[in-house]
Amino acid sequence: MAGLEDYERYLEDEEDELDNARFMSAYKSTLDDGPYHFINSERDLTLPLQKHKNVQPLYESPEDEISLRKYLGASVNLISLITENLLCHPFLVLRRQCQVHHTAKRYHVVPLTLLPVIVHLHQRQGVTTLWKGIGSVLLVRGMTLAVEDVISKFTPWPKEINAKTTVKQFGQHLLLKCISIATVVPFYSASLVETVQSDIASEKPGIFDVFREGASRLLSWSVPQKGRMLPIWALVGPSISLGLSKYVCQLFVRGISTRIMCRRVTFYEERRGARTRDFAAQSQVIEVYSTMISLMATEMIFYPFETILHRIQLQGTRTIIDNLDSGYSVVPVLTSYEGVVDCYRQTLATEGVSGLYKGFGAMILQFAAHVAVIKLGKWFITQISELMSSKPPAKVVEFYKLEGKTPIGSATMSRSISGISSLSEEIS
């Protein structure tokens, strides 16, 4: 009897091993052509509970991933451009009104003090009160680009620079920038008036009034038309100095930030063990963020100089602005500066160093809104792209450890196989 029982136990063990071998053979044959072809034996099913390095986001082809990144980079670049030129204009209006209000009691260096003022302006003047002068601002920017384009066509001076630009070409490029800034100074001053003047105390300007006012200031090059208005020749020098300094600083900061971000991306990809096939697609997003960083740094550094320049440009124009101490009344701008140095001295004497940073909170709000719009737009475009491309999101398979030679009908074996089968069905 003992021999018979040993023989039956031996047959049962042989059947269990045969069942396990058949199961592994059948399951391996179903996975040879699938994403889990790395499962070759029972040992591969005893991995710890962790992400497997071979599992990657699924795309129909590498070209689909590249095109998706290119589309995402171009879309983020477009959103950044629209945000910088249109959506941030209300904060530009608040910032300039604070800068030119030399008798203001509230300096609005932090953003929180501006929030009740914005509410009061909307209650009293409507939603469009912070969008005044947007047409003239866009026209002046377009005029600057047009002047640079015309000069670059009639001269060998390059309009754009890159890593291969020589020192001579870079000097010619800066000279082109100087001429374009000097050309648009009177029109920029006229646009400044339109962005800061109050809607309830002044007539709304026409679309092309910026050209008329700018041309009249340009014709009176040395003799001002009104009272204490400074002549254009006294404004050209400070405008070129500020504009050129901001441009060079922006180039420097953008170059450094671009290199840092490129190295971080390369280091991250090397740690992950894979390099992207198309670095140009990622470089578009990197360029957007590096440009935004350089813009923030430049505006913060040169903010006091911009305050001085705006005050001498507005002097003598008899402009009435909104009183941002409360947001309910209006005040005239009456100053008597003799130039840049005198404006700087009077500002320090009467308002202190913080007077040079009036409206700094509006600039903080501007950059916060800029970053938020880019982040939101990037997320939204990514979601839309994934839905339109009908590609499943990245999935990671986690394996359960099989304990010993558990029979195929037991609870542990069934749980492991069902978990793997369900994941395989989701992937397929």
TORVO-299521 format. One record per atom (N, C-alpha, C, O, CB): x, y, z. Coordinates in steps of 0.1 Angstrom, whole numbers, plus 5000, padded with zeros to 4 digits. Atoms other than C-alpha are relative to their C-alpha. Last residue first. Glycine has a CB too. Layout:
N
XYZ...
This chain:
428
500450045014495954544734498850084996498350074985499749864999499049955010497354734764499649974986499750064977501349935003500049855001494154694784501050054990500750154983500350065014501249965007493854324775499950154999499550204989498849955007499850035014497454264786498850044991499050104981500349854998499149905005496754434819500349984985500450084978501350005008500749885001493754214825500950124995500450204987499450045013500950015012495753904816499250134999499150184987499049885002499249985012498554004840499150004988499350074979501149894999499449865000496154054869500850034988500650134981500850035012501149915004494153734860500550155000500150224991498949995010500350015014497353534860498950104996499050164985499649864997498949955008498553664893499750004986499950094978501349925003499949864998495253624911501150064991500950164985500250045014501149945007494653274897500150155001499850224991498749965005499850015014498053164909499050074992499350144982500249854995498949925003497453284944500350004985500650114979501249965008500449855000493953154946501150084996501050184989499550045014500049944987494852794935499750154999499750214988501349985007501349974996493852634902499950075013498850105018499249885001500649905009497252644886498650045004498150155001500049954986500950065011498852474915499350104992499050214998499049905007501350004996501552684933499149934989499349974978499550145004500750075010505052584925498649995004498149885008500649864997499750145002506952834946499249944988499050014978499749925012499450074989505253164954500249864997499249784996499350025014500650134999504453374924500849925010502149925009500049934986499150114998505453734928499349875002498449865011500950035012500150064987502953974914501049895001501149814991498549955003500250144999503954184884499949965015500550025024501249924993499450044987503454554878499749855002498549815001499550095012500550134995502954674842500749975013501949985014500249894990498950074994503455044834499449875006498449885014500750085011500550104990501155224810501249935005502249914998499049904994498950094995501855544790499549915011498949965021501250085004498949944992498655694776501049895004500849775002499450065013500250024985496655534748501250065008502350085003500049855003498950084994496955704714499849975014499550075022501450064997500550134996493855824697501149905004501049785001499249934988499150105006495756104679499649865004500149764999501450025005500150015015492856344685500949894994500549844984500450144994501350045004492656264722499849994985499349894980498950095006500150144997496356284728498649944996498549834991500349985015499250085009496556614710499949855002499849774993501550055001500750005013493656764729500849914990500249844983499850144995501250094999495256664762499349994987498849884983499150065011499550134998498656814753498849905000498849794994500949985012499650045013497057134740500449855000500249774991501150094994501250015008495257184773500349944986499649854981499250134999500750124995498357114794498849984991498549864987499550025014499250125003500457354773499249885004499249784997501350015007500050025014497757624774500749874996500249804988500550114992501350055003497457594812499849974985499249874981498950115004500250134994501157624817498749944996498649834992500250015015499250095007501457914792499949865005499749764998501550045000500750035013498458094807500849904992500349824985499950144992501250084999499858054842499349974987498949864985499050075009499650144997503358174833498749915001498749804996500850005013499350055012501958494816500449855003500149774994501350094997501150035010499458564845500749934987500149844981499250124996500750114995502358544870498949954991498749834988499450045014499250125002504458764848499349885005499449775000501450025006499950025014501759034846500849874997500449794989500850124993501350055005500859014883500149964985499649864981498950095002500050134994504559074892498749924995498849814992500150005015499150085008504659364867500049865006500149764998501450065000500750035013501559514884500949914991500349834984499650134993501050114998503259474918499349974988498949854986499150045011499350135001506159684906499149885002499349784996501250005009500650095010503759974901500749874998500349804989499850074987501449994999506060224918499449924989499849924977499550154998500650135003509560094918498550015002497949915005500649905010499650055013511460424914499449874997499449834985501549995000500749925010509460574943500449954986499649974976500250145001501250075004510860294965499150074989498350014983499149965012499650105010514160474964498849924996498749884984501149905007499150114995512660774981500349904989499949914978499449935012500750124999509560974970500949885006500449785009499549954987501449994996510561334973499349875003498449865011499250084990500149904989514361344972498550005005498350015017500350144995499450044988514761024952499750095012499650055023501549984999500750124996512261134926500649945013499849905022500149894989501249964994513761474924499249885005498549895016499150084990499749934987517261344918498750045007498550025019500950124998499550104991516161094891500250075014499850015024501349944995501250094996514061354873500449905010499749875020499549934988500949924991516961604874498849915004498449925016499650134993499349994987519361334859499150085010499150045022501350084998499950134994516961244831500650015014500049965024500849904992499450115007516061594821500149885008499449875018501450044995499149945010514861934832500749894991501249924981501050095006498650055001511961794851500750064989500250094978499949854999499149905006508862014857501549955001502450025006499950145008498650014995505961784865500950114993500450174983500649864997499449875002502161814863501449995006501649995018499250115007498550024999500361484857500750134997500750174986500549894991499149965012496661554863501449975003501849965015499850154998499149894996494561344888500850044987501149964979501049955011498949985010491461124884500950115005500550205013499450034986499849875005489060974910501150014989501749904986500450105011501249935003487660634919500150134994499250184986499350025013500650065012490560384918498750074996498050034987499749865002501350054996491660464954499349934988498649834990499150115005500150014986495360534953498749945005498649875015500250145007499950144996495360444916500149995016500349885021501149934994499350004987494160794907500049865006498949825011499350105010500850054989493360754870500850005013502049975013499549864997500050144998495360974847499049965011498650055019501449955003500850034988494961324832499949855001499449784992498650075000500750124999497661414806499349985014499950025024500949884997501249974994498761764800499149885001497949894998499350124993501150055008501461644776498650035005497650014999500149864997500549905010504161854792498949964991498450044983501150054992500049864995505961564809499550104989500050094977501450045005501349954999504961224795499950155005498850215004499349925011500750015012508361134781498550065001498050124991499949864995499549895009510161264811499350004987499250104980501550004999500449874994508061044834500450124991499750214990500650015014501449985002508260734812499650145005498750215000499249895006500249975014512060754811498550034997498250134990500549894991499549865003512360784849499750034985499350154983501650005002500849904993510160484854500450144997499650224995500049975016501249985007511960284828499150105006498450174999499349864998499649925011515260344846498850024991498650134985501149944992499949864996513760214878500350094989499850204988501150015011501349944996512459894861500250145004499450235000499349925010500049875006515859804844498650085003498350184997500150004985498749934999516759504865499850154996500350245003501149934992499849974985513159374870501350085001501350175010500249875007500949914995512359404833500250045014500050155018498549954998499749875006515459234822499150115005499550215009500049994985498849954994515058934846500350144995500750235003501249914997500249974986511458884836501250065006501150175013499649875007500949895000512158904798499850045015499850165018498749974993499249885004515158674801499250125001499750235005500649984987499149974989512958414819500950124998501150215007500949885003500849954989510258444793500950035012500750135019498949905004500449865003512658404765499250065011499450185014499250004987498849924998514258094782499750154996500250245003501149954991499749984986510757944786501350095002501350175012500249875008501149924994509757994750500350035015500250145019498749924999499949865004513157874737498950095006499250215010499950014985498949954992512957554758500250154996500550235005501349934997500549974986509557484743501150065009500850155016499549875006501049895001510957524708499450035013499350155017498849954990499349874999514157334717499050114998499250225003501050014989499849964986512057024725500650145001500350225010500849905008501449994994510856984689500150055014499350145018499349874999500549875005514457054676498650035006498250145009499950014985499849894989515756774698499450134996499250225005501550015002500149875005514156514675500150115011499150145017498650024992499650005014515056154681500050144994500750164984499049914992501049975009515056194719500550004985501650034983499350135003499949875005517756014738498950034990498549944983501450034994500549985014517055714759500250154997499950235005498649954999499550095009518655574791499550014986499749914978499749865005501150095003516555754817500449894990499749794988498950084994500450084988519655894832498949914997498949795002499650095012498950094999520856014797499749915013500049795012501350075002500250105010517456174791501149895001500849774999499950064987501150084996517656364824499849894990499449784994498750095000499750084988521156484817498849915004499149805007500450095011499150115004520156594782500449915011500449795010501350074994500750105008517156784795500949894995500549774996499450074987500850074991519256954822499249894993499049784997499050095008499150104993521957044797499149925010499449805012501150075008499650115009519357204774500849905007500749785005500850064988501150095002517857394803500349894991499849784993498850084995500350074988521157544814498949904998499049785002499750095011499050104998522157634779499749915012499949795012501450065000500250105010518857814772501049895002500749775001500150064986501150094996519057994806499849894989499449784993498850095001499650084989522558134797498949905004499149785007500350095012498950095004521658244762500449915012500549795010501250074995500750105008518358404774501049894995500749774996499350064987500850094991520158594801499449894992499349774997499050085008499150074991522758734777499349905009499749795010500850115008499350105008520258824749500949915009501049795008500950074989500950105003517958994775500749894991500549774994498850054992500250084988520859194788499149884998499349775003499450095012498850074998521759314753499949915013500349795012501250095002499950105010518159414746501249915002501249795001500150064986500950114998517659584779500149894990500049774993498550065000499550084988520859784775499049895003499549785006500050105012498950085004519859884739500549915012500949805010501150084994500450105009516360004749501249904996501049784996499450064987500850104993517660194779499649884991499749774995498750075006499250064990520460374761499249895007499749785010500550105010499150095006518360434730500849935011501149815010501050074990500850115006515560584750500949904994500749784996499050054990500550104989517860794772499349884994499449774999499250075010498850064994519560944740499649905011500049795011500950115006499450115008516360994721501149935007501249815007500550064986500650134997514461184748500749894992500749774997498650004997499750034986516461514749499549865004499949815014499450105009498650025000516461524710500549965015501449895017500850114995499750145004512761484711501449975002501849865006499549974986499850025014512261814730500449854997500949785006501050094994498650015004510861804766500249974985499449904979500849895008499750125007507361924772501450004995501950104989499149984987498850074995507262194798500349874993501149794998499949985015499449974987504862424780501349935003502349974997499049965010500849964988503562264748500950025012501749945015498949895003501249945003504962234713499350065012498750175011499149914993501250074996508562164721498850084998498850204997500149965015500849904994511362324700498749935004497949894996499650124991499249934990514262094691499150105008499550145019501150084994498850084995512661814671500750085011501050015021501049984989499449904990509261984666501149935007501149915019498850045010499749875007508661774635500550115009501350195005498750044993498850015008508961454655500450124992501650164991499949884990498949994991506461564681501349984992502350044996499949895011500049864996503861634653501250025010501950125010498750045007499449915010504661304637500150145004501150215001499249994987498650035001504061114669500750084990501850134992500349854997499349944989500761284675501549985000502350065003499449945013500149865001499561204640500750075012501550165009498550045000499249955011500860854640500050154999501050214997499649934987498650014996499360774674501050054990502150104993500349855004499649884994496060914662501449995005502150105006499150035011498849955006495760614638500550145006501350215000499950024985499050115002493260414658501350054995502450015000499449904989500350095012491360714671501149904998502149905005499950084988499349975012491860854706499649904989499049794992501549995002499450125005489160834733500750034987500150084977499049894999500650065011488561174747500749884995501949884996499950114988499349975013489861244781499249944989498449844991501449965000499649865000488461264817500750044987501150164985501050035011501149924996486360944818500450155000499550245001499549965014501050005010488860744798498850095004498250154995499449864998501250064995491860824819498950024990498850114982499550085013501149904998495160874802498749945004498449834999499950094988500149964986497860604809498850105002498450125013501350075004500250114990497760394777499850055014499349975022501249914999501350075002497060674752499849895011498749875014500049954986501149914996499860894766498749934999497949945008500050134991500049994986502360614763498950085005498350055015501450055005500750124995501360564727500049995015499049955021500749874994501449985003502360924719499249885005498149905010499750034985500549904990505760874736498550024998497850045008500850134999500150074987506260554716499550095011498750055019501449945004501250085001505460744684499849925013498749905017500049914988501249914999508061014693498749924999497749965006500050104989500249934987510660744701498850095000498150085010501350085003501350024994509960524670499850075013498850065019499749855002501149975009512860634649498750005006497850085003500049914988500049855002515460644677498850044991498250154993501350054994500549944987514560284686499950154998498950215003501049965012501450034999514960174649499450055013498350105013499849845000500849925009518260354646498549975001497750075000500549974985499949864995519760204678499150084990498450174995501450055000501049984989518559854668500050145005498950195008500449905012501350015005520359874635498950025011497950095009499849874992500349875007523459984652498750014994498050114994501150034990500349904989523259684675499750144994498950214999501150005010501350034995523059454644499650105011498450145011499949865005500949955010526059624629498549985004497750065002500249944986500049864999527959554661499150074990498450174994501450064998500849974988526859194660500050155002499050205007500749935012501450015002527959164624499250045012498150095011499649864995500449895009531359294632498650004997497950114998500850004987500049884991531759054662499650134991498850214996501450035006498649954996530858764640499850135008498750185010500850034987499849865002527458584640501450055005501850025016498950085007499049985010527758204639500250154997501150184988499649934987498750044994525858154672501250024990502350044994500049855004500050134995522858354659501449975005502250065007499649904989498750054997521858704650499949865005498849825010500750095011500050104990518758854633501549955002502349974993499149884996501249984992518259174614499949905012499449935022498750004992500950114998521759164599498950045010499150115020500849885006500250024985523259494587499049885002497949894997499650135007499550144997524259464550499849975015500449865019501449984996498750004994522059774543500549865002499649775003500150085013499249905007518959844522501550015005502350084999499450135001500150025014517159524532500950104992501450064981498650014995499250125003518259534569500049974985500949904980499549885007498649974998517059894572500949884996501949894989500450045014499649915011513659814558501550025001502250024990499250135001500050075013513259514581500450084988501250034980498649944998498850095000514359704612500049924987501149904981499949905012498849925002511859984604501349914999502149934991500250105011499949965014509059734599501350084997501950074987498750084996499650125008509759554632500150054985501050004978499049895001498650044996509659884651500549894991501649904985500249975014499249905006506459994633501549975002502449994993499750145005499950045014504859664643500850104992501550064983498650004994499150125001505759734679500149964986501249924981499449895009498649964998504460094676500949874999502049884994500150065014499549935012501159964660501550045002502350034992499250134998499750105011500659704687500550074988501450014981498849924997498850094996501059964714500349904990501549894986499749935014498849935003498760204695501249935005502349944998499950145008499849985015495959954693501350074997502150034989498950074994499550125005496259854730500350014985501349954980499149885003498749985006495860214741500649874994501849874990501050065010499849885008493060144765501450014994502449975001499750125008499650045013492559784776500250124991500450114979499049914993498650055000492459854813500549954987501649904986500149895010499249894995489260064811501549965000502350054999499650045014499049965010487559804789500950115005501850164997499250054988498950105002485859634818501150044991502250014992499449874994500350115008483759934829501349914998502449945002499550044986499749985014484660274841499749894991499749904979501450054998500349865004483360294877500150024985499450104980501050095007501349954996482959934887499750144995498550174992499950005015501050065007485859824867498650045003497850054995500249845001499949955014488160084881498949934992498350004983501449984994500649875000486959994917500050064986499150124981500850105009501450024998487759624912499350144999498350154992499749945013500650055012491159704898498549985001497850014991500749864997500049895010491959924928499449954987498750034980501450064998501249914998490859654952499950114990498850154986500050055014501250075003493459414935498750085003497850084995499949875009500749975013496259654933498749944998497949994990500949974989500649874999497359644970499350044987498550144987501050105003501250014993497859264967499350145001498150155002500249955014501250015008500359294939498750015008497750055002500049864993500550145000503259434959498749994993497950084993499949955015498850085002505159754951499649855000500349774994501150045010500450135006501759934948501249924996501349874984499150034987499050025010503260284956499749864992500249844981501449995006499850155000500360414975500949964988500550004977498649935000499750034986500560794983500349855001501049805010498950045009500850114994500760894946500549975014501749975017500149874991500649964987502261234939499249895006498549925016499250124998498949964991504661114911499550045013500250045023500850114994500749934990501960924891501050045012501249965021498849925006500049865003504060834861499350095010499350215010499350034986498749945002505060494873500050154998500950225003500749944987499349994987501760394887501350074998501750155007500249865007500749904992499960464855500650035013500750145018498549975001499749875005502560274835499350115008499950225011499750014986498649974997502159964857500450144995501150215003500949894993499949974986498359974856501550035003501750135011499649885008500749874997498359994818500250045014500550165018498549994996499149905005500959714814499450145003500150245006500349984985499049984990498859494837501050114995501650185004500749875003500649934988495859544814501150035011501150135017498949925006500149855001498159464784499350075012499850185015499150034987499349934989499159114796499950154999500450235007501549964999500650034987496558934775500650075012500050095022500049855003501449974999497459094742499549995015499050085021499149924991500449885008501159114733498550045003498250165001500149984986499149894998502758884758499550134994499750234999501449974995500149954986499858644760500850125002500450225009500549895009501349944998499558614722499950065014499450175016498849904998500049885008503258544718498750085002498750205004500249974986499249904993503258294747500050134992500050244999501549945001500749954988500258114732500950105007500350205012499749885009501049915004502058094698499250065012498950185012499049934990499449875005505157954713499050104996499150224999501049974988499649934988503157694732500750134996500550235003501049925009501249954993501457594700500350085012499850185015499049885004500549895008504757554681498750075006498650195006499649964986499149894999506157344708499650124993499650234998501449964995500049954987503157114711500950125002500550235007500349905011501349934999502857064674499950075013499450185014498949914997499949875008506556984672498850085001498850205002500349964986499249904993506156744701500250124992500250234998501449935003500749954988503256564685500850105007500250215012499649895009500949905005505156544652499150065011498850175011499049944989499249885005508056374669499050114996499250225000501049974989499549934988505756124688500750134996500550235003500949915008501249944994503956034655500450085013499950195016499049895004500449875007507255994637498850075007498750195007499849984985499249894994508355734663499750144994499850245000501549974999498749995006505455514651500850115007500250205013499950024985500150085012502055394664501450004993501749904987498950054990500449925011502855544698500049904988500749804988501050114998500350075013502855364731499750104989498750184991498949895002501349965006504555524761499949944986500849934978500050154999499949865004507455304773498650044995497849964992501150024989501349955003507754974792500050154997500550225006499049975011500350025015511254834789498650064996498350074984500149864997499349905008512354974823499750004985499850094978501549995002499050065008509854774843500550104990499850184984499449884992500149975015508154964870501149934992502249944996499950154998499349885005508254794904499750024985499349934979501550005003501149915004506554514925500650144996500850225005499050025011500649924989509454264926499050104994499050134982501050085008499449874998510054034896499350075012498150045015499950084988499749984985508953674901500750135002501550145012500849885005501349974993507253644866500250025015499250045022499049894998500449875003510653664849498750045006498450165007499950024985499249914992511753354868499750154997499750235006501549984997500749984987508853154853500850105009500250175017499849875007500150114991510553194819499250045013498850155014501449965004499550125007510953414788499849875009499949765005501450014997500350114991508953724797500449874993499749834984498550005004498850034992510853994776499749895011500649865018500450135007499350115005508153964749501249975009501949875006500550034986499350074988505954184770500849884995500749785002498949965010499149914993504854444743500849935011501749995017499350125005500649894992503254174722501150085006502350065004499149955010500249885009504553944694499550125007499350225001499149974989498849985008505953674717500050124991501050184989500249884991499349874997503253734743501250024991501950124992500450005014500949895002500653474732500750145002500250244997498950005010500349995014503353204727499150124997499150184986499349884995498849945007504753274762499650024985500050124979501249925001500049864997501253214777501250074993501050184989500150025015501149935006500952884760500050155002499750224993498649945005499850005015504452764769498950074993499150144983500049854995498949905003504152884805500250004985500450104979501349965007500549864998500752714809501150104996500750194989499750025015501049975010501952384794499650145001499450214991498849905000499249995012505052374817499150044988499450124980500749874996499349885000502852444847500850034987500950144982501050005012501049895001500452174838500750135000500450224992499049995011500450005014503351924832499050114997499150184987499449874996498949945008504852014866499650014985500050114978501349925002499849864996501551954883501150074992500950184986500250025015501149925007500951634864500150155003499850234994498649945005499749995014504351504874498950074993499250154983500249854994499049905002503651594910500450014986500650124981501349955008500549874998500351404909501050114998500750224992499450015014500849965012501951104893499450145002499450214992498949894998499149975011504551094921499350044987499850134980500949874997499549874997501851114948501050044989501150164985500750005013501049915003500150814931500550155003500250244995498749985008500249995014503350614931499050104996499250184986499749864994498849935005504150694967499850024985500250124979501349935004500249864997500550584976501250094995501050204990499950025016501049955009501050254957499750155003499550234994498749925002499549985013504350184974499050064990499350144982500549874994499249885000502850245008500650024986500750144982501249985010500849885000500050005000500950135000500550224993499150005012
